[in-house]
Amino acid sequence: MPWNKRYEGAEPQRVNKWLASEGVCSRREAEELIAKGLVRIDGERVDDPGRKILPGQSLELGEAGGRPQISVALNKPVGVVSAQPEGDQIPAARLLTRANLIGPPRNLPNKRTRLAPLGRLDQDSRGLLLLSEDGVLAKAVIGPESKLDKEYLVRVAGQVTGKKLALLRHGLSLDGRQLRPAKIELVEPQRLRFVLTEGRNRQIRRMCELVDLDVTDLFRIRIGPLEVGDLPEGKWRALSMDERETLIAASK
């Protein structure tokens, strides 16, 4: 599939590094594409694997070149698991059908596509779930150096007090490790807004249990700058290159 894009970086960058950062292919694959004569800059064939692209130049991959790696945003419903199912569980990837697609059918996943969840939602939770085969994006969203925060609306049962809110914001530990400070506010009776910068296993549910609150609904509405918005429940859409770049930039 052909691919063409203008390089807008401030400094020259090696072609293989730029293609990898764009999610088109790995650096090694980029070098193989160059060796096959499938890479052109401003119409000129690139033969040097160390070639750099300059600001304002356009790079084109030939017909046999790599395709952008697939990344999608899904509004996951309750009852669907993020990753590998057990027994009769329904995996999120099964919802990625043309019938559930919102927007243009760009680069549709097929049976061979392996999409990993970038920050899981448990089976009883719903909302924004990112699925991708893009390693660069995965590192930006869930890597140990990532600075992306995630926002949730959480309905709870139990008495919500100022003391409990203070503990939820900073003062709890899970698995023997203290949790990072969180932004938590009461937005309506029995409904809290959580903004977290970490993602321990079932973290919000376990935090609430520690202060005698039971989560009855957990809805993730945002990952960094990306919001679930008006994407209907059970529907998905392709992530644009601009959204990908914005997520990566916000993670640093």
C-alpha positions in Angstrom: 0.0 0.0 0.0 1.5 3.4 -0.9 2.4 5.8 1.8 3.3 9.5 1.4 3.9 12.2 4.0 5.8 15.5 4.4 8.4 15.6 7.1 7.7 18.5 9.5 10.4 17.9 12.0 12.7 20.7 13.1 15.9 18.8 12.4 17.0 16.2 9.8 16.2 12.7 10.8 17.2 9.3 9.6 14.6 7.8 7.3 14.4 4.5 9.1 14.0 6.2 12.5 11.2 8.5 11.1 9.3 5.6 9.5 9.4 3.7 12.8 8.2 6.7 14.8 5.3 7.1 12.3 4.3 3.5 13.0 4.8 2.5 9.4 7.4 -0.2 10.0 10.4 -1.1 12.2 13.8 0.5 11.5 15.1 -2.9 10.1 12.1 -3.1 7.9 12.7 0.4 6.7 16.2 -0.5 5.7 14.9 -3.5 3.8 12.5 -1.2 1.9 15.4 1.1 1.0 17.4 -1.8 -0.3 14.4 -2.8 -2.5 14.3 0.7 -4.0 10.8 1.3 -2.6 11.6 4.6 -0.8 11.7 8.0 -2.4 12.3 11.5 -1.1 10.8 14.3 -3.3 10.7 11.7 -6.1 14.3 10.7 -5.8 15.1 7.1 -5.0 16.8 6.5 -1.6 19.7 4.0 -1.7 21.6 4.9 1.4 20.2 3.3 4.6 21.7 6.1 6.6 20.0 8.8 4.5 18.3 11.6 6.4 15.1 13.4 5.5 15.1 17.2 5.7 12.4 19.4 7.1 9.8 20.1 4.3 10.8 17.0 2.2 8.2 14.4 1.3 8.8 10.7 1.6 6.9 8.1 -0.5 6.8 4.3 -0.1 6.2 2.2 -3.2 3.3 -0.2 -3.7 5.1 -3.0 -2.0 6.0 -0.9 1.0 4.8 -1.2 4.6 1.4 -0.1 5.8 0.8 2.1 8.8 0.3 -0.1 11.8 -3.3 -0.3 12.9 -4.5 1.6 16.0 -8.1 2.0 17.0 -10.3 3.6 19.7 -13.1 1.4 21.0 -15.9 2.3 23.4 -15.8 -1.0 25.3 -19.1 -2.2 26.9 -19.4 -4.1 30.1 -19.1 -7.9 29.6 -16.2 -7.7 27.1 -12.6 -8.4 28.1 -9.7 -6.2 26.9 -7.3 -9.0 25.9 -7.2 -12.8 25.9 -10.6 -14.3 26.7 -11.1 -17.3 29.0 -13.9 -19.8 28.3 -16.9 -18.0 26.6 -15.7 -14.5 27.3 -15.9 -12.0 24.4 -12.6 -10.3 23.5 -12.6 -6.6 22.6 -11.0 -7.4 19.2 -14.2 -9.3 18.2 -16.1 -6.0 18.2 -13.8 -4.5 15.5 -16.1 -5.3 12.6 -17.1 -3.1 9.6 -20.7 -3.0 11.0 -19.4 -1.4 14.3 -17.0 1.0 12.5 -17.6 4.7 12.8 -15.9 6.8 10.2 -13.9 5.8 7.0 -12.8 2.2 6.7 -9.1 2.9 6.7 -6.8 -0.1 7.1 -9.3 -2.5 8.5 -8.0 -5.2 10.8 -8.3 -8.8 9.7 -7.8 -12.3 11.2 -4.0 -11.9 11.1 -4.0 -8.6 12.8 -2.7 -8.8 16.4 -4.0 -5.8 18.4 -2.9 -5.4 22.0 -4.8 -3.3 24.6 -2.9 -0.2 25.6 -4.1 0.0 29.2 -6.7 -2.6 30.0 -10.3 -2.2 31.2 -11.6 -5.1 33.2 -14.7 -7.0 32.1 -17.0 -5.1 34.5 -15.8 -1.7 33.3 -16.6 0.3 30.1 -15.3 3.2 28.1 -12.3 4.2 26.0 -10.0 1.4 25.1 -7.0 1.7 22.8 -6.0 -1.3 20.7 -2.8 -1.2 18.6 -0.1 -3.1 16.9 2.2 0.0 17.1 5.0 -0.5 19.6 6.0 3.2 19.6 2.4 4.1 20.6 2.3 1.4 23.2 5.4 2.7 24.9 3.9 6.2 24.9 0.7 5.1 26.5 1.7 2.3 28.9 5.5 2.5 29.1 7.1 3.1 32.5 8.2 6.6 31.4 4.8 7.7 30.2 3.3 10.8 31.7 -0.2 10.3 30.2 -3.1 10.5 32.7 -6.4 8.6 32.4 -9.8 10.0 33.5 -12.7 7.9 34.8 -16.3 8.6 36.0 -17.0 6.1 38.8 -20.3 5.5 40.5 -20.0 4.1 44.0 -22.2 2.7 46.8 -21.5 3.7 50.3 -21.0 6.9 52.3 -18.7 9.4 50.6 -16.9 11.5 53.1 -14.2 14.1 53.0 -11.8 11.8 54.9 -12.4 9.0 52.3 -11.7 11.4 49.4 -8.5 12.6 51.1 -7.3 9.0 51.4 -8.2 8.2 47.8 -6.3 11.3 46.6 -3.1 10.3 48.5 -2.6 7.9 51.3 -3.4 4.4 50.0 -1.1 1.5 49.1 -1.6 -1.5 46.9 0.6 -4.6 46.9 2.9 -3.0 49.4 3.6 0.1 47.3 2.2 3.5 47.9 0.0 4.9 45.1 0.9 8.1 43.3 -1.2 11.1 44.1 -4.5 11.1 42.2 -7.0 13.8 41.3 -10.4 12.8 42.7 -13.6 14.9 43.1 -17.2 14.4 43.8 -19.1 15.4 40.7 -22.6 14.3 41.8 -24.0 12.2 44.7 -22.3 8.8 44.6 -20.3 9.7 41.5 -16.6 10.4 41.5 -14.1 11.7 38.9 -10.7 9.9 39.0 -7.6 11.1 37.2 -4.7 8.7 37.5 -1.2 8.6 36.2 -0.7 4.9 36.8 -2.6 1.8 36.0 -2.3 -1.0 38.7 -4.5 -4.0 38.2 -8.1 -3.1 39.0 -6.7 0.0 40.8 -9.8 2.1 41.2 -12.0 -0.8 42.4 -9.3 -1.8 44.9 -8.8 1.8 46.1 -12.5 2.2 46.7 -12.6 -1.1 48.6 -9.9 0.2 51.0 -12.2 3.1 52.0 -15.4 1.0 52.2 -16.9 2.1 48.9 -18.2 -0.4 46.2 -17.8 0.5 42.6 -21.1 0.0 40.7 -20.0 1.6 37.4 -16.6 2.5 36.0 -16.4 4.5 32.8 -13.1 5.6 31.3 -13.6 8.8 29.3 -10.1 9.9 28.5 -6.5 8.7 27.9 -4.2 11.7 27.8 -5.5 14.1 25.1 -7.8 11.4 23.6 -11.4 11.4 24.7 -14.2 8.8 24.1 -16.4 11.8 23.1 -19.6 10.8 21.3 -18.3 7.4 20.1 -21.3 5.0 20.8 -20.9 2.1 23.1 -19.7 -1.0 21.3 -18.4 1.0 18.3 -14.9 1.8 17.2 -12.9 4.1 14.9 -9.4 4.2 13.5 -6.9 6.4 15.2 -5.6 9.2 13.0 -1.9 9.9 12.5 -2.4 13.3 14.1 -4.0 11.7 17.2 -1.1 9.2 17.4 1.4 12.0 17.3 -0.5 14.0 19.9 -0.5 11.0 22.3 3.2 10.4 21.8 4.0 14.1 22.4 1.8 14.2 25.5 3.5 11.2 27.0 6.9 12.9 27.3 
